[in-house]
């Protein structure tokens, strides 16, 4: 998962300035996938940790019990996202995309 990056939806502080928020994220190494009411972004784990102080923990889910197939992914720890002061006027919140529950 680290090579692909971790996806999230970033909520702009002012929807009218979503483009400015997207540009600021891109300058910090985030890949901007879509800009709308929220900003869809993707970045490696280290970029999230450095920029937003996010703590990630691996979580394993059994997706096919009949063949004992487990999937491990990284999930953001609740309450660990902190918008840095220099982005606070542009970004209100970050919501991480949870992997689908396939069982």
Gaussian input, Z-matrix of N, CA and C with variables (Angstrom, degrees):
# hf/3-21g

backbone

0 1
 N
 C     1     B1
 C     2     B2     1     A1
 N     3     B3     2     A2     1     D1
 C     4     B4     3     A3     2     D2
 C     5     B5     4     A4     3     D3
 N     6     B6     5     A5     4     D4
 C     7     B7     6     A6     5     D5
 C     8     B8     7     A7     6     D6
 N     9     B9     8     A8     7     D7
 C    10    B10     9     A9     8     D8
 C    11    B11    10    A10     9     D9
 N    12    B12    11    A11    10    D10
 C    13    B13    12    A12    11    D11
 C    14    B14    13    A13    12    D12
 N    15    B15    14    A14    13    D13
 C    16    B16    15    A15    14    D14
 C    17    B17    16    A16    15    D15
 N    18    B18    17    A17    16    D16
 C    19    B19    18    A18    17    D17
 C    20    B20    19    A19    18    D18
 N    21    B21    20    A20    19    D19
 C    22    B22    21    A21    20    D20
 C    23    B23    22    A22    21    D21
 N    24    B24    23    A23    22    D22
 C    25    B25    24    A24    23    D23
 C    26    B26    25    A25    24    D24
 N    27    B27    26    A26    25    D25
 C    28    B28    27    A27    26    D26
 C    29    B29    28    A28    27    D27
 N    30    B30    29    A29    28    D28
 C    31    B31    30    A30    29    D29
 C    32    B32    31    A31    30    D30
 N    33    B33    32    A32    31    D31
 C    34    B34    33    A33    32    D32
 C    35    B35    34    A34    33    D33
 N    36    B36    35    A35    34    D34
 C    37    B37    36    A36    35    D35
 C    38    B38    37    A37    36    D36
 N    39    B39    38    A38    37    D37
 C    40    B40    39    A39    38    D38
 C    41    B41    40    A40    39    D39
 N    42    B42    41    A41    40    D40
 C    43    B43    42    A42    41    D41
 C    44    B44    43    A43    42    D42
 N    45    B45    44    A44    43    D43
 C    46    B46    45    A45    44    D44
 C    47    B47    46    A46    45    D45
 N    48    B48    47    A47    46    D46
 C    49    B49    48    A48    47    D47
 C    50    B50    49    A49    48    D48
 N    51    B51    50    A50    49    D49
 C    52    B52    51    A51    50    D50
 C    53    B53    52    A52    51    D51
 N    54    B54    53    A53    52    D52
 C    55    B55    54    A54    53    D53
 C    56    B56    55    A55    54    D54
 N    57    B57    56    A56    55    D55
 C    58    B58    57    A57    56    D56
 C    59    B59    58    A58    57    D57
 N    60    B60    59    A59    58    D58
 C    61    B61    60    A60    59    D59
 C    62    B62    61    A61    60    D60
 N    63    B63    62    A62    61    D61
 C    64    B64    63    A63    62    D62
 C    65    B65    64    A64    63    D63
 N    66    B66    65    A65    64    D64
 C    67    B67    66    A66    65    D65
 C    68    B68    67    A67    66    D66
 N    69    B69    68    A68    67    D67
 C    70    B70    69    A69    68    D68
 C    71    B71    70    A70    69    D69
 N    72    B72    71    A71    70    D70
 C    73    B73    72    A72    71    D71
 C    74    B74    73    A73    72    D72
 N    75    B75    74    A74    73    D73
 C    76    B76    75    A75    74    D74
 C    77    B77    76    A76    75    D75
 N    78    B78    77    A77    76    D76
 C    79    B79    78    A78    77    D77
 C    80    B80    79    A79    78    D78
 N    81    B81    80    A80    79    D79
 C    82    B82    81    A81    80    D80
 C    83    B83    82    A82    81    D81
 N    84    B84    83    A83    82    D82
 C    85    B85    84    A84    83    D83
 C    86    B86    85    A85    84    D84
 N    87    B87    86    A86    85    D85
 C    88    B88    87    A87    86    D86
 C    89    B89    88    A88    87    D87
 N    90    B90    89    A89    88    D88
 C    91    B91    90    A90    89    D89
 C    92    B92    91    A91    90    D90
 N    93    B93    92    A92    91    D91
 C    94    B94    93    A93    92    D92
 C    95    B95    94    A94    93    D93
 N    96    B96    95    A95    94    D94
 C    97    B97    96    A96    95    D95
 C    98    B98    97    A97    96    D96
 N    99    B99    98    A98    97    D97
 C   100   B100    99    A99    98    D98
 C   101   B101   100   A100    99    D99
 N   102   B102   101   A101   100   D100
 C   103   B103   102   A102   101   D101
 C   104   B104   103   A103   102   D102
 N   105   B105   104   A104   103   D103
 C   106   B106   105   A105   104   D104
 C   107   B107   106   A106   105   D105
 N   108   B108   107   A107   106   D106
 C   109   B109   108   A108   107   D107
 C   110   B110   109   A109   108   D108
 N   111   B111   110   A110   109   D109
 C   112   B112   111   A111   110   D110
 C   113   B113   112   A112   111   D111
 N   114   B114   113   A113   112   D112
 C   115   B115   114   A114   113   D113
 C   116   B116   115   A115   114   D114
 N   117   B117   116   A116   115   D115
 C   118   B118   117   A117   116   D116
 C   119   B119   118   A118   117   D117
 N   120   B120   119   A119   118   D118
 C   121   B121   120   A120   119   D119
 C   122   B122   121   A121   120   D120
 N   123   B123   122   A122   121   D121
 C   124   B124   123   A123   122   D122
 C   125   B125   124   A124   123   D123
 N   126   B126   125   A125   124   D124
 C   127   B127   126   A126   125   D125
 C   128   B128   127   A127   126   D126
 N   129   B129   128   A128   127   D127
 C   130   B130   129   A129   128   D128
 C   131   B131   130   A130   129   D129
 N   132   B132   131   A131   130   D130
 C   133   B133   132   A132   131   D131
 C   134   B134   133   A133   132   D132
 N   135   B135   134   A134   133   D133
 C   136   B136   135   A135   134   D134
 C   137   B137   136   A136   135   D135
 N   138   B138   137   A137   136   D136
 C   139   B139   138   A138   137   D137
 C   140   B140   139   A139   138   D138
 N   141   B141   140   A140   139   D139
 C   142   B142   141   A141   140   D140
 C   143   B143   142   A142   141   D141
 N   144   B144   143   A143   142   D142
 C   145   B145   144   A144   143   D143
 C   146   B146   145   A145   144   D144
 N   147   B147   146   A146   145   D145
 C   148   B148   147   A147   146   D146
 C   149   B149   148   A148   147   D147
 N   150   B150   149   A149   148   D148
 C   151   B151   150   A150   149   D149
 C   152   B152   151   A151   150   D150
 N   153   B153   152   A152   151   D151
 C   154   B154   153   A153   152   D152
 C   155   B155   154   A154   153   D153
 N   156   B156   155   A155   154   D154
 C   157   B157   156   A156   155   D155
 C   158   B158   157   A157   156   D156
 N   159   B159   158   A158   157   D157
 C   160   B160   159   A159   158   D158
 C   161   B161   160   A160   159   D159
 N   162   B162   161   A161   160   D160
 C   163   B163   162   A162   161   D161
 C   164   B164   163   A163   162   D162
 N   165   B165   164   A164   163   D163
 C   166   B166   165   A165   164   D164
 C   167   B167   166   A166   165   D165
 N   168   B168   167   A167   166   D166
 C   169   B169   168   A168   167   D167
 C   170   B170   169   A169   168   D168
 N   171   B171   170   A170   169   D169
 C   172   B172   171   A171   170   D170
 C   173   B173   172   A172   171   D171
 N   174   B174   173   A173   172   D172
 C   175   B175   174   A174   173   D173
 C   176   B176   175   A175   174   D174
 N   177   B177   176   A176   175   D175
 C   178   B178   177   A177   176   D176
 C   179   B179   178   A178   177   D177
 N   180   B180   179   A179   178   D178
 C   181   B181   180   A180   179   D179
 C   182   B182   181   A181   180   D180
 N   183   B183   182   A182   181   D181
 C   184   B184   183   A183   182   D182
 C   185   B185   184   A184   183   D183
 N   186   B186   185   A185   184   D184
 C   187   B187   186   A186   185   D185
 C   188   B188   187   A187   186   D186
 N   189   B189   188   A188   187   D187
 C   190   B190   189   A189   188   D188
 C   191   B191   190   A190   189   D189
 N   192   B192   191   A191   190   D190
 C   193   B193   192   A192   191   D191
 C   194   B194   193   A193   192   D192
 N   195   B195   194   A194   193   D193
 C   196   B196   195   A195   194   D194
 C   197   B197   196   A196   195   D195
 N   198   B198   197   A197   196   D196
 C   199   B199   198   A198   197   D197
 C   200   B200   199   A199   198   D198
 N   201   B201   200   A200   199   D199
 C   202   B202   201   A201   200   D200
 C   203   B203   202   A202   201   D201
 N   204   B204   203   A203   202   D202
 C   205   B205   204   A204   203   D203
 C   206   B206   205   A205   204   D204
 N   207   B207   206   A206   205   D205
 C   208   B208   207   A207   206   D206
 C   209   B209   208   A208   207   D207
 N   210   B210   209   A209   208   D208
 C   211   B211   210   A210   209   D209
 C   212   B212   211   A211   210   D210
 N   213   B213   212   A212   211   D211
 C   214   B214   213   A213   212   D212
 C   215   B215   214   A214   213   D213
 N   216   B216   215   A215   214   D214
 C   217   B217   216   A216   215   D215
 C   218   B218   217   A217   216   D216
 N   219   B219   218   A218   217   D217
 C   220   B220   219   A219   218   D218
 C   221   B221   220   A220   219   D219
 N   222   B222   221   A221   220   D220
 C   223   B223   222   A222   221   D221
 C   224   B224   223   A223   222   D222
 N   225   B225   224   A224   223   D223
 C   226   B226   225   A225   224   D224
 C   227   B227   226   A226   225   D225
 N   228   B228   227   A227   226   D226
 C   229   B229   228   A228   227   D227
 C   230   B230   229   A229   228   D228
 N   231   B231   230   A230   229   D229
 C   232   B232   231   A231   230   D230
 C   233   B233   232   A232   231   D231
 N   234   B234   233   A233   232   D232
 C   235   B235   234   A234   233   D233
 C   236   B236   235   A235   234   D234
 N   237   B237   236   A236   235   D235
 C   238   B238   237   A237   236   D236
 C   239   B239   238   A238   237   D237
 N   240   B240   239   A239   238   D238
 C   241   B241   240   A240   239   D239
 C   242   B242   241   A241   240   D240
 N   243   B243   242   A242   241   D241
 C   244   B244   243   A243   242   D242
 C   245   B245   244   A244   243   D243
 N   246   B246   245   A245   244   D244
 C   247   B247   246   A246   245   D245
 C   248   B248   247   A247   246   D246
 N   249   B249   248   A248   247   D247
 C   250   B250   249   A249   248   D248
 C   251   B251   250   A250   249   D249
 N   252   B252   251   A251   250   D250
 C   253   B253   252   A252   251   D251
 C   254   B254   253   A253   252   D252
 N   255   B255   254   A254   253   D253
 C   256   B256   255   A255   254   D254
 C   257   B257   256   A256   255   D255
 N   258   B258   257   A257   256   D256
 C   259   B259   258   A258   257   D257
 C   260   B260   259   A259   258   D258
 N   261   B261   260   A260   259   D259
 C   262   B262   261   A261   260   D260
 C   263   B263   262   A262   261   D261
 N   264   B264   263   A263   262   D262
 C   265   B265   264   A264   263   D263
 C   266   B266   265   A265   264   D264
 N   267   B267   266   A266   265   D265
 C   268   B268   267   A267   266   D266
 C   269   B269   268   A268   267   D267
 N   270   B270   269   A269   268   D268
 C   271   B271   270   A270   269   D269
 C   272   B272   271   A271   270   D270
 N   273   B273   272   A272   271   D271
 C   274   B274   273   A273   272   D272
 C   275   B275   274   A274   273   D273
 N   276   B276   275   A275   274   D274
 C   277   B277   276   A276   275   D275
 C   278   B278   277   A277   276   D276
 N   279   B279   278   A278   277   D277
 C   280   B280   279   A279   278   D278
 C   281   B281   280   A280   279   D279
 N   282   B282   281   A281   280   D280
 C   283   B283   282   A282   281   D281
 C   284   B284   283   A283   282   D282
 N   285   B285   284   A284   283   D283
 C   286   B286   285   A285   284   D284
 C   287   B287   286   A286   285   D285
 N   288   B288   287   A287   286   D286
 C   289   B289   288   A288   287   D287
 C   290   B290   289   A289   288   D288
 N   291   B291   290   A290   289   D289
 C   292   B292   291   A291   290   D290
 C   293   B293   292   A292   291   D291
 N   294   B294   293   A293   292   D292
 C   295   B295   294   A294   293   D293
 C   296   B296   295   A295   294   D294
 N   297   B297   296   A296   295   D295
 C   298   B298   297   A297   296   D296
 C   299   B299   298   A298   297   D297
 N   300   B300   299   A299   298   D298
 C   301   B301   300   A300   299   D299
 C   302   B302   301   A301   300   D300
 N   303   B303   302   A302   301   D301
 C   304   B304   303   A303   302   D302
 C   305   B305   304   A304   303   D303
 N   306   B306   305   A305   304   D304
 C   307   B307   306   A306   305   D305
 C   308   B308   307   A307   306   D306

   B1=1.4425
   B2=1.5227
   B3=1.2981
   B4=1.4591
   B5=1.5232
   B6=1.3517
   B7=1.4619
   B8=1.5258
   B9=1.3229
   B10=1.4572
   B11=1.5144
   B12=1.2830
   B13=1.4451
   B14=1.5140
   B15=1.2964
   B16=1.4548
   B17=1.5218
   B18=1.3229
   B19=1.4642
   B20=1.5185
   B21=1.3306
   B22=1.4639
   B23=1.5139
   B24=1.3200
   B25=1.4538
   B26=1.5259
   B27=1.3200
   B28=1.4600
   B29=1.5218
   B30=1.3312
   B31=1.4617
   B32=1.5278
   B33=1.3375
   B34=1.4618
   B35=1.5299
   B36=1.3320
   B37=1.4638
   B38=1.5221
   B39=1.3144
   B40=1.4640
   B41=1.5235
   B42=1.3406
   B43=1.4674
   B44=1.5271
   B45=1.3065
   B46=1.4562
   B47=1.5186
   B48=1.3301
   B49=1.4596
   B50=1.5326
   B51=1.3367
   B52=1.4622
   B53=1.5305
   B54=1.3240
   B55=1.4629
   B56=1.5227
   B57=1.3239
   B58=1.4726
   B59=1.5222
   B60=1.3281
   B61=1.4589
   B62=1.5293
   B63=1.3309
   B64=1.4687
   B65=1.5254
   B66=1.3261
   B67=1.4601
   B68=1.5301
   B69=1.3300
   B70=1.4648
   B71=1.5287
   B72=1.3241
   B73=1.4668
   B74=1.5254
   B75=1.3261
   B76=1.4663
   B77=1.5280
   B78=1.3221
   B79=1.4659
   B80=1.5227
   B81=1.3216
   B82=1.4667
   B83=1.5224
   B84=1.3306
   B85=1.4588
   B86=1.5140
   B87=1.3317
   B88=1.4569
   B89=1.5242
   B90=1.3043
   B91=1.4545
   B92=1.5268
   B93=1.3134
   B94=1.4600
   B95=1.5280
   B96=1.3331
   B97=1.4597
   B98=1.5237
   B99=1.3348
   B100=1.4650
   B101=1.5201
   B102=1.3257
   B103=1.4577
   B104=1.5189
   B105=1.3211
   B106=1.4612
   B107=1.5159
   B108=1.3283
   B109=1.4682
   B110=1.5250
   B111=1.3175
   B112=1.4607
   B113=1.5293
   B114=1.3056
   B115=1.4600
   B116=1.5271
   B117=1.3230
   B118=1.4601
   B119=1.5249
   B120=1.3273
   B121=1.4587
   B122=1.5176
   B123=1.3138
   B124=1.4598
   B125=1.5223
   B126=1.3277
   B127=1.4630
   B128=1.5209
   B129=1.3268
   B130=1.4615
   B131=1.5344
   B132=1.2960
   B133=1.4685
   B134=1.5291
   B135=1.3176
   B136=1.4610
   B137=1.5210
   B138=1.3204
   B139=1.4609
   B140=1.5191
   B141=1.3200
   B142=1.4682
   B143=1.5268
   B144=1.3193
   B145=1.4641
   B146=1.5247
   B147=1.3303
   B148=1.4569
   B149=1.5236
   B150=1.3251
   B151=1.4567
   B152=1.5243
   B153=1.3255
   B154=1.4619
   B155=1.5276
   B156=1.3305
   B157=1.4620
   B158=1.5153
   B159=1.3159
   B160=1.4606
   B161=1.5215
   B162=1.3251
   B163=1.4568
   B164=1.5231
   B165=1.3107
   B166=1.4556
   B167=1.5185
   B168=1.3218
   B169=1.4585
   B170=1.5237
   B171=1.3247
   B172=1.4636
   B173=1.5261
   B174=1.3093
   B175=1.4666
   B176=1.5180
   B177=1.3136
   B178=1.4580
   B179=1.5169
   B180=1.3192
   B181=1.4555
   B182=1.5232
   B183=1.3326
   B184=1.4563
   B185=1.5256
   B186=1.3325
   B187=1.4626
   B188=1.5234
   B189=1.3183
   B190=1.4597
   B191=1.5266
   B192=1.3236
   B193=1.4699
   B194=1.5206
   B195=1.3480
   B196=1.4685
   B197=1.5257
   B198=1.3306
   B199=1.4638
   B200=1.5369
   B201=1.3272
   B202=1.4683
   B203=1.5269
   B204=1.3215
   B205=1.4638
   B206=1.5251
   B207=1.3167
   B208=1.4527
   B209=1.5183
   B210=1.3229
   B211=1.4617
   B212=1.5213
   B213=1.3241
   B214=1.4588
   B215=1.5100
   B216=1.3232
   B217=1.4595
   B218=1.5274
   B219=1.3091
   B220=1.4628
   B221=1.5166
   B222=1.3176
   B223=1.4669
   B224=1.5195
   B225=1.3075
   B226=1.4609
   B227=1.5226
   B228=1.3103
   B229=1.4614
   B230=1.5306
   B231=1.3152
   B232=1.4705
   B233=1.5319
   B234=1.3145
   B235=1.4605
   B236=1.5111
   B237=1.3335
   B238=1.4674
   B239=1.5262
   B240=1.3354
   B241=1.4617
   B242=1.5274
   B243=1.3257
   B244=1.4644
   B245=1.5233
   B246=1.3221
   B247=1.4636
   B248=1.5209
   B249=1.3428
   B250=1.4618
   B251=1.5379
   B252=1.3153
   B253=1.4667
   B254=1.5247
   B255=1.3317
   B256=1.4634
   B257=1.5290
   B258=1.3287
   B259=1.4665
   B260=1.5272
   B261=1.3241
   B262=1.4639
   B263=1.5259
   B264=1.3206
   B265=1.4676
   B266=1.5201
   B267=1.3301
   B268=1.4659
   B269=1.5252
   B270=1.3422
   B271=1.4608
   B272=1.5260
   B273=1.3379
   B274=1.4593
   B275=1.5287
   B276=1.3423
   B277=1.4598
   B278=1.5259
   B279=1.3262
   B280=1.4654
   B281=1.5287
   B282=1.3220
   B283=1.4609
   B284=1.5205
   B285=1.3116
   B286=1.4633
   B287=1.5119
   B288=1.3203
   B289=1.4532
   B290=1.5242
   B291=1.3329
   B292=1.4536
   B293=1.5203
   B294=1.3355
   B295=1.4681
   B296=1.5308
   B297=1.3183
   B298=1.4752
   B299=1.5214
   B300=1.3175
   B301=1.4592
   B302=1.5256
   B303=1.3247
   B304=1.4596
   B305=1.5206
   B306=1.3062
   B307=1.4800
   B308=1.4973
   A1=111.11
   A2=118.71
   A3=121.31
   A4=112.02
   A5=117.55
   A6=118.70
   A7=111.87
   A8=116.63
   A9=120.52
   A10=111.13
   A11=116.48
   A12=121.18
   A13=111.17
   A14=114.61
   A15=122.57
   A16=106.87
   A17=115.80
   A18=121.07
   A19=111.37
   A20=115.06
   A21=121.36
   A22=109.79
   A23=114.34
   A24=122.47
   A25=106.76
   A26=115.65
   A27=121.72
   A28=107.47
   A29=115.29
   A30=121.01
   A31=108.08
   A32=116.93
   A33=118.49
   A34=111.16
   A35=116.67
   A36=121.61
   A37=110.43
   A38=116.59
   A39=122.83
   A40=106.83
   A41=117.37
   A42=119.38
   A43=113.92
   A44=117.34
   A45=120.74
   A46=113.36
   A47=116.17
   A48=120.82
   A49=112.06
   A50=116.26
   A51=120.64
   A52=111.06
   A53=116.84
   A54=120.54
   A55=111.91
   A56=117.28
   A57=121.21
   A58=110.61
   A59=116.29
   A60=120.43
   A61=110.40
   A62=116.84
   A63=121.21
   A64=110.53
   A65=117.16
   A66=120.83
   A67=110.72
   A68=116.97
   A69=120.69
   A70=110.83
   A71=116.92
   A72=120.40
   A73=111.14
   A74=116.55
   A75=120.75
   A76=110.43
   A77=117.16
   A78=120.59
   A79=112.08
   A80=117.31
   A81=121.74
   A82=112.63
   A83=116.87
   A84=119.68
   A85=115.61
   A86=117.80
   A87=120.69
   A88=109.51
   A89=116.38
   A90=121.52
   A91=106.68
   A92=117.03
   A93=121.77
   A94=108.00
   A95=115.66
   A96=121.39
   A97=112.26
   A98=116.86
   A99=121.23
   A100=109.33
   A101=115.18
   A102=120.73
   A103=107.82
   A104=115.78
   A105=122.84
   A106=107.22
   A107=117.25
   A108=120.82
   A109=109.99
   A110=115.30
   A111=121.63
   A112=106.91
   A113=115.38
   A114=121.04
   A115=107.44
   A116=117.17
   A117=121.43
   A118=108.03
   A119=115.43
   A120=120.29
   A121=110.59
   A122=113.57
   A123=121.42
   A124=106.86
   A125=116.24
   A126=120.28
   A127=109.35
   A128=116.39
   A129=119.44
   A130=110.54
   A131=115.28
   A132=121.73
   A133=112.00
   A134=117.45
   A135=121.32
   A136=113.06
   A137=117.44
   A138=120.85
   A139=110.58
   A140=117.08
   A141=121.08
   A142=110.71
   A143=115.86
   A144=119.83
   A145=111.31
   A146=116.66
   A147=121.07
   A148=112.16
   A149=117.35
   A150=121.21
   A151=112.97
   A152=116.94
   A153=120.69
   A154=114.01
   A155=117.77
   A156=120.59
   A157=113.79
   A158=116.97
   A159=121.10
   A160=110.64
   A161=115.66
   A162=121.48
   A163=107.55
   A164=116.28
   A165=121.35
   A166=109.29
   A167=115.70
   A168=121.49
   A169=108.38
   A170=116.86
   A171=118.80
   A172=110.10
   A173=115.63
   A174=121.18
   A175=107.09
   A176=115.47
   A177=121.06
   A178=109.48
   A179=115.29
   A180=122.31
   A181=108.30
   A182=116.64
   A183=121.09
   A184=106.45
   A185=116.62
   A186=119.72
   A187=113.24
   A188=116.84
   A189=119.89
   A190=108.01
   A191=116.68
   A192=120.22
   A193=114.31
   A194=116.28
   A195=119.06
   A196=112.84
   A197=117.97
   A198=119.83
   A199=110.99
   A200=115.49
   A201=122.33
   A202=112.35
   A203=115.61
   A204=120.78
   A205=108.83
   A206=115.73
   A207=122.07
   A208=109.60
   A209=115.96
   A210=122.15
   A211=107.16
   A212=115.52
   A213=120.42
   A214=108.47
   A215=115.87
   A216=120.95
   A217=108.72
   A218=115.24
   A219=120.87
   A220=109.25
   A221=115.60
   A222=120.33
   A223=108.73
   A224=114.78
   A225=120.21
   A226=109.51
   A227=114.94
   A228=120.01
   A229=108.81
   A230=117.50
   A231=120.04
   A232=111.56
   A233=115.60
   A234=121.18
   A235=115.51
   A236=117.42
   A237=118.55
   A238=113.66
   A239=118.13
   A240=121.10
   A241=109.34
   A242=115.43
   A243=121.08
   A244=108.29
   A245=115.78
   A246=120.41
   A247=107.33
   A248=117.52
   A249=119.71
   A250=111.12
   A251=115.66
   A252=120.28
   A253=112.58
   A254=118.09
   A255=119.24
   A256=113.05
   A257=118.19
   A258=121.50
   A259=112.17
   A260=117.77
   A261=121.83
   A262=113.51
   A263=117.96
   A264=118.53
   A265=111.97
   A266=117.19
   A267=121.49
   A268=113.69
   A269=117.27
   A270=121.26
   A271=110.42
   A272=115.92
   A273=121.28
   A274=111.86
   A275=117.25
   A276=119.41
   A277=109.92
   A278=114.61
   A279=122.30
   A280=107.31
   A281=116.75
   A282=122.29
   A283=108.12
   A284=116.13
   A285=119.98
   A286=111.23
   A287=114.81
   A288=122.44
   A289=107.33
   A290=115.27
   A291=119.80
   A292=109.52
   A293=117.37
   A294=119.73
   A295=109.69
   A296=117.22
   A297=119.28
   A298=111.28
   A299=115.86
   A300=122.26
   A301=106.49
   A302=116.50
   A303=120.92
   A304=114.91
   A305=118.22
   A306=116.92
   A307=112.69
   D1=-32.11
   D2=-176.04
   D3=-61.55
   D4=-36.13
   D5=179.76
   D6=-67.37
   D7=-40.02
   D8=178.69
   D9=-71.60
   D10=-34.23
   D11=-176.54
   D12=103.72
   D13=168.72
   D14=179.68
   D15=-109.08
   D16=129.75
   D17=-175.98
   D18=-95.05
   D19=150.04
   D20=176.20
   D21=-157.03
   D22=163.55
   D23=172.80
   D24=-107.90
   D25=124.79
   D26=179.76
   D27=-103.04
   D28=128.42
   D29=-179.70
   D30=-94.60
   D31=117.74
   D32=179.08
   D33=-69.87
   D34=146.23
   D35=177.53
   D36=-63.70
   D37=-34.90
   D38=177.88
   D39=-131.78
   D40=110.24
   D41=-177.82
   D42=-53.97
   D43=-26.25
   D44=178.88
   D45=-71.79
   D46=-12.95
   D47=-179.86
   D48=-118.16
   D49=29.21
   D50=179.47
   D51=-60.42
   D52=-35.21
   D53=178.99
   D54=-62.98
   D55=-40.25
   D56=177.53
   D57=-65.09
   D58=-41.44
   D59=178.47
   D60=-64.13
   D61=-42.49
   D62=179.13
   D63=-62.29
   D64=-41.17
   D65=179.29
   D66=-64.30
   D67=-41.93
   D68=178.96
   D69=-63.05
   D70=-39.30
   D71=177.98
   D72=-67.20
   D73=-42.55
   D74=179.01
   D75=-61.00
   D76=-38.54
   D77=179.14
   D78=-66.48
   D79=-21.05
   D80=178.38
   D81=-94.60
   D82=4.27
   D83=175.35
   D84=102.67
   D85=5.97
   D86=177.31
   D87=-83.29
   D88=142.88
   D89=175.40
   D90=-91.31
   D91=115.46
   D92=-179.32
   D93=-84.98
   D94=120.86
   D95=-176.91
   D96=-97.41
   D97=-33.02
   D98=-178.00
   D99=-162.73
   D100=141.95
   D101=175.78
   D102=-121.31
   D103=122.79
   D104=178.80
   D105=-153.04
   D106=-133.24
   D107=175.66
   D108=-65.14
   D109=-29.63
   D110=170.90
   D111=-127.03
   D112=172.17
   D113=-178.62
   D114=-115.58
   D115=116.76
   D116=177.59
   D117=-84.31
   D118=123.24
   D119=-179.28
   D120=-133.78
   D121=164.49
   D122=177.45
   D123=-144.52
   D124=141.56
   D125=178.79
   D126=-158.75
   D127=157.37
   D128=174.87
   D129=-64.15
   D130=157.37
   D131=-179.83
   D132=-50.58
   D133=-44.84
   D134=-177.41
   D135=-61.74
   D136=-35.15
   D137=178.16
   D138=-66.42
   D139=-41.68
   D140=176.42
   D141=-63.19
   D142=-45.67
   D143=-177.73
   D144=-63.52
   D145=-43.47
   D146=-178.31
   D147=-69.29
   D148=-43.46
   D149=-174.76
   D150=-79.33
   D151=-47.25
   D152=-173.22
   D153=-111.54
   D154=1.50
   D155=179.57
   D156=64.63
   D157=23.11
   D158=-176.32
   D159=-69.30
   D160=137.08
   D161=172.73
   D162=-102.96
   D163=129.76
   D164=179.51
   D165=-112.24
   D166=147.32
   D167=176.07
   D168=-132.24
   D169=139.66
   D170=176.72
   D171=-71.90
   D172=139.98
   D173=176.40
   D174=-130.50
   D175=130.15
   D176=-179.53
   D177=-105.64
   D178=133.55
   D179=179.64
   D180=-126.68
   D181=136.16
   D182=173.99
   D183=-84.18
   D184=115.08
   D185=-177.23
   D186=-99.39
   D187=-21.44
   D188=177.52
   D189=-139.00
   D190=83.79
   D191=-175.92
   D192=-56.53
   D193=-32.21
   D194=-177.65
   D195=-65.07
   D196=-23.46
   D197=176.14
   D198=-120.81
   D199=11.38
   D200=177.40
   D201=53.53
   D202=48.79
   D203=178.59
   D204=-94.90
   D205=118.68
   D206=179.26
   D207=-105.25
   D208=148.38
   D209=174.60
   D210=-125.40
   D211=129.78
   D212=177.18
   D213=-112.04
   D214=129.86
   D215=177.75
   D216=-134.75
   D217=167.55
   D218=177.80
   D219=-96.73
   D220=135.10
   D221=177.28
   D222=-129.12
   D223=140.76
   D224=179.04
   D225=-67.90
   D226=136.65
   D227=176.62
   D228=-72.40
   D229=134.00
   D230=179.06
   D231=-55.83
   D232=136.53
   D233=177.55
   D234=77.98
   D235=5.48
   D236=-176.15
   D237=-95.08
   D238=-3.62
   D239=179.89
   D240=-85.92
   D241=125.27
   D242=178.11
   D243=-129.39
   D244=115.02
   D245=178.66
   D246=-72.25
   D247=123.07
   D248=-179.79
   D249=-65.03
   D250=151.07
   D251=-175.38
   D252=-57.87
   D253=-34.37
   D254=-179.20
   D255=-73.78
   D256=-10.56
   D257=175.98
   D258=-111.02
   D259=-3.67
   D260=-174.15
   D261=-61.14
   D262=-31.37
   D263=178.87
   D264=-76.23
   D265=-14.47
   D266=-178.81
   D267=-105.07
   D268=-29.30
   D269=-171.72
   D270=-124.01
   D271=127.31
   D272=179.26
   D273=-92.81
   D274=-37.77
   D275=-174.08
   D276=-163.63
   D277=164.99
   D278=176.51
   D279=-131.32
   D280=130.21
   D281=177.63
   D282=-121.47
   D283=117.80
   D284=-178.99
   D285=-79.74
   D286=141.38
   D287=179.58
   D288=-77.21
   D289=119.96
   D290=178.69
   D291=-83.02
   D292=138.51
   D293=177.16
   D294=-61.75
   D295=151.20
   D296=-179.85
   D297=-66.32
   D298=147.81
   D299=175.92
   D300=-89.69
   D301=107.23
   D302=-171.94
   D303=-96.07
   D304=8.76
   D305=179.12
   D306=-111.05

